[in-house]
Amino acid sequence: MYKLERDLVEDFLEILPASLFSKKGQAIYQTEFDYSRGRTDIILLDGNNKLFAFEAKLKKWRDALHQAYRNTSFAQYSYILVPEQVAEVAVKYAVEFSRRSVGICFVSGSEIKILHRAHQNTPLQEYLYKRAKQLLLAGEHNGTRTH
């Protein structure tokens, strides 16, 4: 079990280049995307130009679900990132995740596993969607890496 949320995020980012979220190793991401309603732990633009958001939590998956749902206002796909044991509890409420178009993922060894797939969203706040993409494509900020 992770002691710090930051460690979970770092493991996720370490594995990211070989994951499904990084099509052919192409992904641009940033940690701590700050916008008026909150701060998203990770935003990612994949090789297919799709915008993802990830909310990491060590235990409070319900809080992560609410935050991830809020992220659907700008992200095409939104996930919670939690430890495996927490994901196994959260997936019992898959109906709630489906209603909110939010997925569940966790780090397992050297893989990112998806327990529940997020549905694609049409971002309701186009200006935030554009801002997030511009920030990622500019690449002039701390915490961004291209793989």
KOLSE-949234 format. One record per atom (N, C-alpha, C): residue number from 1; residue in three letters; atom name; y, z, x. Coordinates in Angstrom, 2 decimals. Last residue first. Layout:
REM residues N
ATOM     k     r    a         y         z         x
ATOM   NUM   ALA   CA         Y         Z         X
...
END
This chain:
REM residues 147
ATOM     k     r    a         y         z         x
ATOM   147   HIS    N     11.34    -24.24      6.61
ATOM   147   HIS   CA     10.00    -24.40      7.19
ATOM   147   HIS    C      9.56    -25.82      7.01
ATOM   146   THR    N     14.31    -22.51      7.15
ATOM   146   THR   CA     13.71    -23.74      6.67
ATOM   146   THR    C     12.37    -23.88      7.37
ATOM   145   ARG    N     15.81    -19.51      6.08
ATOM   145   ARG   CA     14.97    -20.22      7.04
ATOM   145   ARG    C     14.45    -21.50      6.38
ATOM   144   THR    N     18.26    -17.02      5.80
ATOM   144   THR   CA     17.76    -18.31      5.36
ATOM   144   THR    C     16.92    -18.94      6.47
ATOM   143   GLY    N     19.50    -14.72      6.67
ATOM   143   GLY   CA     18.29    -14.58      5.87
ATOM   143   GLY    C     17.71    -15.91      5.39
ATOM   142   ASN    N     22.94    -15.55      6.48
ATOM   142   ASN   CA     21.90    -14.70      7.04
ATOM   142   ASN    C     20.69    -14.65      6.10
ATOM   141   HIS    N     23.96    -18.97      6.20
ATOM   141   HIS   CA     24.00    -17.57      5.81
ATOM   141   HIS    C     22.82    -16.82      6.39
ATOM   140   GLU    N     24.04    -21.77      5.93
ATOM   140   GLU   CA     24.97    -21.08      6.82
ATOM   140   GLU    C     25.06    -19.59      6.50
ATOM   139   GLY    N     22.70    -23.58      4.27
ATOM   139   GLY   CA     21.99    -22.96      5.38
ATOM   139   GLY    C     22.86    -22.18      6.35
ATOM   138   ALA    N     23.21    -25.36      2.20
ATOM   138   ALA   CA     24.22    -25.18      3.25
ATOM   138   ALA    C     23.60    -24.54      4.49
ATOM   137   LEU    N     21.06    -25.06      0.47
ATOM   137   LEU   CA     21.19    -26.31      1.21
ATOM   137   LEU    C     22.21    -26.22      2.34
ATOM   136   LEU    N     21.54    -22.49     -0.60
ATOM   136   LEU   CA     20.32    -22.77      0.15
ATOM   136   LEU    C     20.46    -24.02      1.01
ATOM   135   LEU    N     24.01    -22.92     -1.86
ATOM   135   LEU   CA     23.87    -21.89     -0.85
ATOM   135   LEU    C     22.65    -22.15      0.02
ATOM   134   GLN    N     23.31    -24.87     -3.73
ATOM   134   GLN   CA     24.30    -25.17     -2.69
ATOM   134   GLN    C     24.19    -24.18     -1.54
ATOM   133   LYS    N     21.51    -23.40     -5.35
ATOM   133   LYS   CA     21.05    -24.57     -4.60
ATOM   133   LYS    C     22.01    -24.92     -3.46
ATOM   132   ALA    N     23.27    -21.44     -6.40
ATOM   132   ALA   CA     22.10    -21.05     -5.62
ATOM   132   ALA    C     21.60    -22.21     -4.76
ATOM   131   ARG    N     25.10    -23.09     -7.77
ATOM   131   ARG   CA     25.56    -22.21     -6.69
ATOM   131   ARG    C     24.39    -21.81     -5.79
ATOM   130   LYS    N     23.49    -24.30     -9.71
ATOM   130   LYS   CA     24.13    -25.13     -8.68
ATOM   130   LYS    C     24.58    -24.29     -7.50
ATOM   129   TYR    N     22.81    -21.99    -11.16
ATOM   129   TYR   CA     21.77    -22.85    -10.60
ATOM   129   TYR    C     22.35    -23.69     -9.47
ATOM   128   LEU    N     25.33    -21.22    -12.01
ATOM   128   LEU   CA     24.58    -20.35    -11.10
ATOM   128   LEU    C     23.45    -21.12    -10.42
ATOM   127   TYR    N     26.00    -23.38    -13.67
ATOM   127   TYR   CA     26.86    -23.08    -12.52
ATOM   127   TYR    C     26.15    -22.16    -11.52
ATOM   126   GLU    N     24.06    -23.27    -15.69
ATOM   126   GLU   CA     24.06    -24.38    -14.75
ATOM   126   GLU    C     24.89    -24.08    -13.50
ATOM   125   GLN    N     22.37    -21.18    -17.18
ATOM   125   GLN   CA     23.67    -21.08    -16.51
ATOM   125   GLN    C     23.69    -22.07    -15.35
ATOM   124   LEU    N     19.85    -21.79    -18.00
ATOM   124   LEU   CA     20.90    -21.74    -19.01
ATOM   124   LEU    C     22.29    -21.69    -18.39
ATOM   123   PRO    N     17.41    -23.89    -16.55
ATOM   123   PRO   CA     18.41    -22.84    -16.36
ATOM   123   PRO    C     19.54    -22.93    -17.38
ATOM   122   THR    N     14.49    -24.33    -18.04
ATOM   122   THR   CA     15.73    -25.07    -17.87
ATOM   122   THR    C     16.83    -24.02    -17.75
ATOM   121   ASN    N     11.46    -23.34    -16.40
ATOM   121   ASN   CA     12.62    -23.07    -17.26
ATOM   121   ASN    C     13.68    -24.13    -17.04
ATOM   120   GLN    N      7.96    -23.41    -16.29
ATOM   120   GLN   CA      9.23    -23.99    -15.83
ATOM   120   GLN    C     10.31    -23.74    -16.88
ATOM   119   HIS    N      6.23    -20.30    -16.19
ATOM   119   HIS   CA      6.51    -21.56    -16.87
ATOM   119   HIS    C      7.84    -22.09    -16.34
ATOM   118   ALA    N      4.25    -18.84    -13.63
ATOM   118   ALA   CA      5.52    -18.90    -14.36
ATOM   118   ALA    C      5.61    -20.27    -15.03
ATOM   117   ARG    N      0.89    -17.67    -13.73
ATOM   117   ARG   CA      1.87    -18.72    -13.40
ATOM   117   ARG    C      3.12    -18.62    -14.27
ATOM   116   HIS    N     -0.52    -14.85    -12.44
ATOM   116   HIS   CA     -0.04    -15.43    -13.70
ATOM   116   HIS    C      1.07    -16.43    -13.34
ATOM   115   LEU    N     -1.28    -14.51     -9.87
ATOM   115   LEU   CA     -2.15    -13.95    -10.90
ATOM   115   LEU    C     -1.79    -14.51    -12.28
ATOM   114   ILE    N     -1.30    -16.08     -6.91
ATOM   114   ILE   CA     -0.62    -16.10     -8.20
ATOM   114   ILE    C     -1.62    -15.62     -9.24
ATOM   113   LYS    N     -1.05    -14.94     -3.59
ATOM   113   LYS   CA     -1.89    -15.22     -4.75
ATOM   113   LYS    C     -1.04    -15.15     -6.01
ATOM   112   ILE    N     -0.58    -15.93     -0.43
ATOM   112   ILE   CA      0.19    -15.49     -1.60
ATOM   112   ILE    C     -0.64    -15.91     -2.80
ATOM   111   GLU    N     -2.49    -14.81      2.43
ATOM   111   GLU   CA     -2.23    -15.70      1.29
ATOM   111   GLU    C     -1.28    -15.06      0.28
ATOM   110   SER    N     -3.57    -13.18      4.33
ATOM   110   SER   CA     -2.68    -14.25      4.79
ATOM   110   SER    C     -2.38    -15.26      3.69
ATOM   109   GLY    N     -3.78    -10.46      2.30
ATOM   109   GLY   CA     -4.12    -10.93      3.64
ATOM   109   GLY    C     -3.11    -11.96      4.10
ATOM   108   SER    N     -2.00    -11.17     -0.33
ATOM   108   SER   CA     -3.37    -10.74     -0.06
ATOM   108   SER    C     -3.77    -11.31      1.29
ATOM   107   VAL    N      0.79    -10.51     -2.28
ATOM   107   VAL   CA      0.32    -10.90     -0.95
ATOM   107   VAL    C     -1.07    -10.32     -0.77
ATOM   106   PHE    N      1.29    -11.80     -5.62
ATOM   106   PHE   CA      1.14    -10.72     -4.65
ATOM   106   PHE    C      0.65    -11.30     -3.33
ATOM   105   CYS    N      2.92    -12.60     -8.77
ATOM   105   CYS   CA      2.26    -12.94     -7.52
ATOM   105   CYS    C      2.19    -11.71     -6.61
ATOM   104   ILE    N      3.49    -13.74    -12.00
ATOM   104   ILE   CA      3.12    -12.57    -11.20
ATOM   104   ILE    C      2.45    -13.07     -9.93
ATOM   103   GLY    N      6.22    -15.29    -13.88
ATOM   103   GLY   CA      4.91    -15.22    -13.26
ATOM   103   GLY    C      4.72    -13.95    -12.44
ATOM   102   VAL    N      7.83    -15.77    -17.01
ATOM   102   VAL   CA      7.82    -15.14    -15.69
ATOM   102   VAL    C      6.39    -15.07    -15.19
ATOM   101   SER    N      8.59    -16.37    -19.65
ATOM   101   SER   CA      8.41    -17.44    -18.66
ATOM   101   SER    C      8.44    -16.93    -17.23
ATOM   100   ARG    N      8.50    -14.45    -21.55
ATOM   100   ARG   CA      9.72    -14.50    -20.74
ATOM   100   ARG    C      9.67    -15.60    -19.66
ATOM    99   ARG    N      6.01    -14.76    -22.63
ATOM    99   ARG   CA      7.17    -14.81    -23.53
ATOM    99   ARG    C      8.47    -14.99    -22.75
ATOM    98   SER    N      4.45    -14.27    -20.33
ATOM    98   SER   CA      4.52    -15.61    -20.90
ATOM    98   SER    C      5.74    -15.76    -21.81
ATOM    97   PHE    N      4.80    -11.50    -20.07
ATOM    97   PHE   CA      5.26    -12.38    -19.00
ATOM    97   PHE    C      5.40    -13.81    -19.52
ATOM    96   GLU    N      3.57    -10.65    -22.42
ATOM    96   GLU   CA      5.00    -10.35    -22.19
ATOM    96   GLU    C      5.58    -11.24    -21.10
ATOM    95   VAL    N      0.97    -11.51    -21.92
ATOM    95   VAL   CA      1.70    -12.04    -23.07
ATOM    95   VAL    C      3.20    -11.82    -22.90
ATOM    94   ALA    N      0.11     -9.93    -19.78
ATOM    94   ALA   CA      0.43    -11.35    -19.55
ATOM    94   ALA    C      1.21    -11.97    -20.71
ATOM    93   TYR    N     -0.56     -7.33    -19.27
ATOM    93   TYR   CA      0.54     -7.59    -20.21
ATOM    93   TYR    C      1.03     -9.04    -20.08
ATOM    92   LYS    N     -2.29     -7.33    -17.26
ATOM    92   LYS   CA     -2.82     -6.90    -18.56
ATOM    92   LYS    C     -1.79     -7.14    -19.68
ATOM    91   VAL    N     -0.75     -7.77    -15.05
ATOM    91   VAL   CA     -1.35     -8.95    -15.69
ATOM    91   VAL    C     -2.01     -8.60    -17.03
ATOM    90   ALA    N     -0.09     -5.17    -14.17
ATOM    90   ALA   CA      0.91     -5.99    -14.87
ATOM    90   ALA    C      0.27     -7.15    -15.62
ATOM    89   VAL    N     -2.42     -4.39    -12.81
ATOM    89   VAL   CA     -2.00     -3.66    -14.02
ATOM    89   VAL    C     -1.06     -4.55    -14.84
ATOM    88   GLU    N     -2.46     -6.23    -10.74
ATOM    88   GLU   CA     -3.63     -6.13    -11.61
ATOM    88   GLU    C     -3.34     -5.34    -12.89
ATOM    87   ALA    N     -0.05     -5.67     -9.47
ATOM    87   ALA   CA     -0.22     -6.96    -10.15
ATOM    87   ALA    C     -1.38     -6.90    -11.13
ATOM    86   VAL    N     -0.70     -3.25     -8.30
ATOM    86   VAL   CA      0.33     -3.26     -9.34
ATOM    86   VAL    C      0.22     -4.56    -10.15
ATOM    85   GLN    N     -2.52     -4.09     -6.40
ATOM    85   GLN   CA     -2.94     -3.11     -7.41
ATOM    85   GLN    C     -1.96     -3.09     -8.58
ATOM    84   GLU    N     -0.94     -5.90     -4.79
ATOM    84   GLU   CA     -2.07     -6.37     -5.59
ATOM    84   GLU    C     -2.47     -5.39     -6.70
ATOM    83   PRO    N      2.64     -5.38     -5.05
ATOM    83   PRO   CA      1.34     -5.20     -4.39
ATOM    83   PRO    C      0.20     -5.56     -5.35
ATOM    82   VAL    N      4.69     -8.11     -6.33
ATOM    82   VAL   CA      4.28     -6.72     -6.29
ATOM    82   VAL    C      2.99     -6.59     -5.48
ATOM    81   LEU    N      7.04    -10.12     -7.53
ATOM    81   LEU   CA      6.23     -9.97     -6.33
ATOM    81   LEU    C      5.94     -8.49     -6.18
ATOM    80   ILE    N      7.55    -12.11    -10.37
ATOM    80   ILE   CA      7.62    -10.79     -9.77
ATOM    80   ILE    C      6.67    -10.82     -8.57
ATOM    79   TYR    N      9.34    -15.25    -10.63
ATOM    79   TYR   CA      8.13    -14.44    -10.41
ATOM    79   TYR    C      8.49    -13.01    -10.06
ATOM    78   SER    N     10.48    -18.22    -12.12
ATOM    78   SER   CA     10.78    -16.85    -11.74
ATOM    78   SER    C      9.49    -16.03    -11.69
ATOM    77   TYR    N     11.82    -21.45    -11.92
ATOM    77   TYR   CA     10.62    -20.63    -11.94
ATOM    77   TYR    C     10.98    -19.23    -11.46
ATOM    76   GLN    N     14.44    -22.24    -12.00
ATOM    76   GLN   CA     13.48    -23.00    -12.79
ATOM    76   GLN    C     12.14    -22.26    -12.92
ATOM    75   ALA    N     17.14    -19.91    -12.33
ATOM    75   ALA   CA     15.97    -20.43    -11.61
ATOM    75   ALA    C     15.04    -21.20    -12.53
ATOM    74   PHE    N     19.12    -18.90    -14.03
ATOM    74   PHE   CA     19.51    -19.87    -13.00
ATOM    74   PHE    C     18.32    -20.53    -12.29
ATOM    73   SER    N     17.92    -17.37    -15.94
ATOM    73   SER   CA     19.21    -17.96    -16.29
ATOM    73   SER    C     19.65    -19.00    -15.26
ATOM    72   THR    N     15.78    -16.16    -14.87
ATOM    72   THR   CA     15.53    -17.46    -15.49
ATOM    72   THR    C     16.82    -18.11    -15.95
ATOM    71   ASN    N     16.63    -13.66    -14.09
ATOM    71   ASN   CA     16.74    -14.76    -13.12
ATOM    71   ASN    C     16.44    -16.13    -13.71
ATOM    70   ARG    N     15.85    -12.11    -16.22
ATOM    70   ARG   CA     17.28    -12.36    -16.03
ATOM    70   ARG    C     17.49    -13.54    -15.08
ATOM    69   TYR    N     13.15    -11.96    -15.57
ATOM    69   TYR   CA     13.57    -12.66    -16.78
ATOM    69   TYR    C     15.06    -13.01    -16.69
ATOM    68   ALA    N     13.31    -10.36    -13.31
ATOM    68   ALA   CA     12.83    -11.74    -13.17
ATOM    68   ALA    C     13.22    -12.57    -14.39
ATOM    67   GLN    N     14.14     -7.97    -14.49
ATOM    67   GLN   CA     15.01     -8.64    -13.52
ATOM    67   GLN    C     14.60    -10.11    -13.36
ATOM    66   HIS    N     11.92     -7.40    -16.10
ATOM    66   HIS   CA     13.25     -7.55    -16.71
ATOM    66   HIS    C     14.20     -8.30    -15.77
ATOM    65   LEU    N      9.91     -7.26    -14.10
ATOM    65   LEU   CA      9.83     -8.24    -15.19
ATOM    65   LEU    C     11.20     -8.47    -15.82
ATOM    64   ALA    N     10.78     -5.05    -12.60
ATOM    64   ALA   CA     10.74     -6.37    -11.98
ATOM    64   ALA    C     10.69     -7.47    -13.04
ATOM    63   ASP    N     10.37     -3.07    -14.51
ATOM    63   ASP   CA     11.73     -3.33    -14.03
ATOM    63   ASP    C     11.80     -4.72    -13.40
ATOM    62   ARG    N      7.59     -3.29    -14.62
ATOM    62   ARG   CA      8.39     -3.56    -15.83
ATOM    62   ARG    C      9.84     -3.84    -15.46
ATOM    61   TRP    N      6.72     -2.51    -12.10
ATOM    61   TRP   CA      6.59     -3.91    -12.48
ATOM    61   TRP    C      7.40     -4.24    -13.74
ATOM    60   LYS    N      7.29     -0.42     -9.94
ATOM    60   LYS   CA      7.90     -0.58    -11.26
ATOM    60   LYS    C      7.90     -2.04    -11.71
ATOM    59   LYS    N      6.22     -0.53     -7.29
ATOM    59   LYS   CA      5.49      0.10     -8.39
ATOM    59   LYS    C      6.01     -0.31     -9.77
ATOM    58   LEU    N      7.62     -2.25     -5.59
ATOM    58   LEU   CA      6.39     -1.62     -5.12
ATOM    58   LEU    C      5.56     -1.05     -6.26
ATOM    57   LYS    N      8.98     -5.48     -6.19
ATOM    57   LYS   CA      8.94     -4.06     -6.52
ATOM    57   LYS    C      7.61     -3.51     -6.01
ATOM    56   ALA    N     10.96     -8.39     -6.09
ATOM    56   ALA   CA      9.94     -7.56     -5.46
ATOM    56   ALA    C     10.10     -6.10     -5.89
ATOM    55   GLU    N     11.39    -11.36     -7.66
ATOM    55   GLU   CA     11.82     -9.96     -7.71
ATOM    55   GLU    C     10.69     -9.11     -7.17
ATOM    54   PHE    N     12.32    -14.64     -6.94
ATOM    54   PHE   CA     11.28    -13.62     -6.82
ATOM    54   PHE    C     11.92    -12.24     -6.82
ATOM    53   ALA    N     12.82    -17.97     -8.06
ATOM    53   ALA   CA     13.39    -16.64     -7.82
ATOM    53   ALA    C     12.22    -15.64     -7.81
ATOM    52   PHE    N     13.14    -21.45     -7.22
ATOM    52   PHE   CA     12.33    -20.29     -7.57
ATOM    52   PHE    C     13.12    -19.01     -7.29
ATOM    51   LEU    N     13.85    -24.78     -7.91
ATOM    51   LEU   CA     14.42    -23.49     -7.54
ATOM    51   LEU    C     13.57    -22.34     -8.11
ATOM    50   LYS    N     12.69    -27.79     -6.51
ATOM    50   LYS   CA     12.59    -26.81     -7.60
ATOM    50   LYS    C     13.08    -25.46     -7.09
ATOM    49   ASN    N     12.35    -29.90     -4.72
ATOM    49   ASN   CA     13.70    -29.58     -5.21
ATOM    49   ASN    C     13.68    -28.66     -6.44
ATOM    48   ASN    N      9.93    -30.04     -3.58
ATOM    48   ASN   CA     10.13    -30.87     -4.76
ATOM    48   ASN    C     11.47    -30.60     -5.43
ATOM    47   GLY    N      9.90    -28.12     -1.60
ATOM    47   GLY   CA      9.96    -29.53     -1.19
ATOM    47   GLY    C     10.14    -30.50     -2.34
ATOM    46   ASP    N     11.93    -25.44     -3.08
ATOM    46   ASP   CA     10.73    -26.03     -2.49
ATOM    46   ASP    C     10.93    -27.51     -2.15
ATOM    45   LEU    N     14.05    -22.88     -2.52
ATOM    45   LEU   CA     14.07    -24.28     -2.95
ATOM    45   LEU    C     12.89    -24.95     -2.27
ATOM    44   LEU    N     14.34    -19.53     -3.52
ATOM    44   LEU   CA     13.65    -20.53     -2.71
ATOM    44   LEU    C     13.81    -21.90     -3.35
ATOM    43   ILE    N     15.40    -16.18     -3.22
ATOM    43   ILE   CA     15.50    -17.46     -3.91
ATOM    43   ILE    C     14.94    -18.51     -2.95
ATOM    42   ILE    N     14.58    -12.78     -3.50
ATOM    42   ILE   CA     14.36    -14.04     -2.77
ATOM    42   ILE    C     14.65    -15.20     -3.71
ATOM    41   ASP    N     15.85    -10.72     -5.02
ATOM    41   ASP   CA     15.28    -10.45     -3.70
ATOM    41   ASP    C     15.10    -11.72     -2.87
ATOM    40   THR    N     19.00    -10.93     -6.55
ATOM    40   THR   CA     17.63    -11.40     -6.55
ATOM    40   THR    C     17.07    -11.25     -5.13
ATOM    39   ARG    N     21.12     -8.80     -8.04
ATOM    39   ARG   CA     20.79     -9.33     -6.72
ATOM    39   ARG    C     19.32     -9.66     -6.71
ATOM    38   GLY    N     23.28     -9.27    -10.92
ATOM    38   GLY   CA     22.31     -8.58    -10.08
ATOM    38   GLY    C     22.14     -9.24     -8.73
ATOM    37   ARG    N     25.22    -10.60    -12.29
ATOM    37   ARG   CA     24.33     -9.73    -13.06
ATOM    37   ARG    C     23.31     -8.99    -12.21
ATOM    36   SER    N     26.66    -12.16    -10.38
ATOM    36   SER   CA     27.35    -11.17    -11.21
ATOM    36   SER    C     26.43    -10.20    -11.97
ATOM    35   TYR    N     24.60    -12.24     -7.40
ATOM    35   TYR   CA     25.38    -12.89     -8.46
ATOM    35   TYR    C     25.84    -11.81     -9.43
ATOM    34   ASP    N     23.09    -12.68     -4.35
ATOM    34   ASP   CA     23.95    -11.79     -5.13
ATOM    34   ASP    C     24.73    -12.62     -6.16
ATOM    33   PHE    N     20.05    -12.81     -2.96
ATOM    33   PHE   CA     21.03    -13.68     -3.63
ATOM    33   PHE    C     21.81    -12.82     -4.61
ATOM    32   GLU    N     18.19    -11.68     -0.92
ATOM    32   GLU   CA     19.35    -10.99     -1.49
ATOM    32   GLU    C     20.43    -11.94     -2.03
ATOM    31   THR    N     17.18    -14.34      1.23
ATOM    31   THR   CA     16.95    -13.04      0.62
ATOM    31   THR    C     18.29    -12.52      0.10
ATOM    30   GLN    N     16.40    -17.75      0.85
ATOM    30   GLN   CA     17.36    -16.73      1.22
ATOM    30   GLN    C     16.95    -15.43      0.54
ATOM    29   TYR    N     14.80    -20.79      1.94
ATOM    29   TYR   CA     14.93    -19.58      1.16
ATOM    29   TYR    C     16.01    -18.67      1.70
ATOM    28   ILE    N     13.21    -23.82      1.68
ATOM    28   ILE   CA     14.43    -23.17      2.16
ATOM    28   ILE    C     14.57    -21.92      1.31
ATOM    27   ALA    N     10.39    -25.60      2.69
ATOM    27   ALA   CA     10.98    -24.61      1.80
ATOM    27   ALA    C     12.22    -24.04      2.47
ATOM    26   GLN    N      7.69    -27.39      3.42
ATOM    26   GLN   CA      9.13    -27.56      3.20
ATOM    26   GLN    C      9.61    -26.52      2.19
ATOM    25   GLY    N      4.97    -27.44      3.72
ATOM    25   GLY   CA      5.75    -26.68      4.69
ATOM    25   GLY    C      7.24    -26.79      4.51
ATOM    24   LYS    N      4.04    -28.83      1.51
ATOM    24   LYS   CA      3.96    -29.45      2.82
ATOM    24   LYS    C      4.86    -28.74      3.84
ATOM    23   LYS    N      5.78    -26.65     -0.47
ATOM    23   LYS   CA      5.10    -27.93     -0.48
ATOM    23   LYS    C      5.20    -28.60      0.89
ATOM    22   SER    N      5.58    -23.59     -0.84
ATOM    22   SER   CA      6.18    -24.38      0.23
ATOM    22   SER    C      5.42    -25.69      0.35
ATOM    21   PHE    N      4.11    -22.32     -2.68
ATOM    21   PHE   CA      5.55    -22.39     -2.94
ATOM    21   PHE    C      6.27    -23.25     -1.91
ATOM    20   LEU    N      1.59    -22.16     -1.67
ATOM    20   LEU   CA      1.85    -23.21     -2.66
ATOM    20   LEU    C      3.33    -23.36     -2.96
ATOM    19   SER    N      2.01    -21.45      1.92
ATOM    19   SER   CA      1.73    -21.15      0.51
ATOM    19   SER    C      1.98    -22.33     -0.40
ATOM    18   ALA    N      2.73    -21.50      4.54
ATOM    18   ALA   CA      1.40    -22.01      4.22
ATOM    18   ALA    C      1.06    -21.84      2.74
ATOM    17   PRO    N      5.30    -20.31      4.61
ATOM    17   PRO   CA      5.12    -21.72      5.03
ATOM    17   PRO    C      3.77    -22.32      4.65
ATOM    16   LEU    N      4.84    -17.52      3.64
ATOM    16   LEU   CA      5.45    -18.58      2.83
ATOM    16   LEU    C      5.19    -20.00      3.32
ATOM    15   ILE    N      4.15    -15.46      5.24
ATOM    15   ILE   CA      3.07    -16.31      4.73
ATOM    15   ILE    C      3.61    -17.56      4.04
ATOM    14   GLU    N      6.61    -14.27      5.69
ATOM    14   GLU   CA      5.77    -14.65      6.84
ATOM    14   GLU    C      4.70    -15.66      6.42
ATOM    13   LEU    N      7.44    -13.59      3.14
ATOM    13   LEU   CA      8.17    -14.63      3.88
ATOM    13   LEU    C      7.38    -15.13      5.09
ATOM    12   PHE    N      5.59    -11.53      2.55
ATOM    12   PHE   CA      5.69    -12.73      1.71
ATOM    12   PHE    C      6.33    -13.88      2.49
ATOM    11   ASP    N      6.30     -9.65      4.51
ATOM    11   ASP   CA      4.96    -10.24      4.50
ATOM    11   ASP    C      4.94    -11.54      3.69
ATOM    10   GLU    N      8.95     -9.09      3.62
ATOM    10   GLU   CA      8.71     -9.69      4.95
ATOM    10   GLU    C      7.33    -10.32      5.05
ATOM     9   VAL    N      8.44     -7.91      1.12
ATOM     9   VAL   CA      9.22     -9.16      1.20
ATOM     9   VAL    C      8.97     -9.84      2.54
ATOM     8   LEU    N      7.07     -5.62      1.98
ATOM     8   LEU   CA      6.42     -6.56      1.07
ATOM     8   LEU    C      7.11     -7.92      1.15
ATOM     7   ASP    N      9.10     -4.39      3.45
ATOM     7   ASP   CA      7.87     -4.80      4.13
ATOM     7   ASP    C      7.09     -5.81      3.29
ATOM     6   ARG    N     11.00     -3.81      1.46
ATOM     6   ARG   CA     11.36     -4.76      2.52
ATOM     6   ARG    C     10.11     -5.27      3.24
ATOM     5   GLU    N      9.81     -1.74      0.10
ATOM     5   GLU   CA      9.90     -3.06     -0.55
ATOM     5   GLU    C     10.17     -4.14      0.49
ATOM     4   LEU    N      7.68      0.38      1.99
ATOM     4   LEU   CA      9.02     -0.13      1.70
ATOM     4   LEU    C      8.94     -1.51      1.06
ATOM     3   LYS    N      5.01      0.87      2.06
ATOM     3   LYS   CA      5.90      2.03      1.95
ATOM     3   LYS    C      7.30      1.59      1.54
ATOM     2   TYR    N      2.22     -0.71      0.46
ATOM     2   TYR   CA      3.48     -0.79      1.19
ATOM     2   TYR    C      4.30      0.49      1.00
ATOM     1   MET    N     -1.19      0.00      0.85
ATOM     1   MET   CA      0.00      0.00      0.00
ATOM     1   MET    C      1.24      0.00      0.89
END
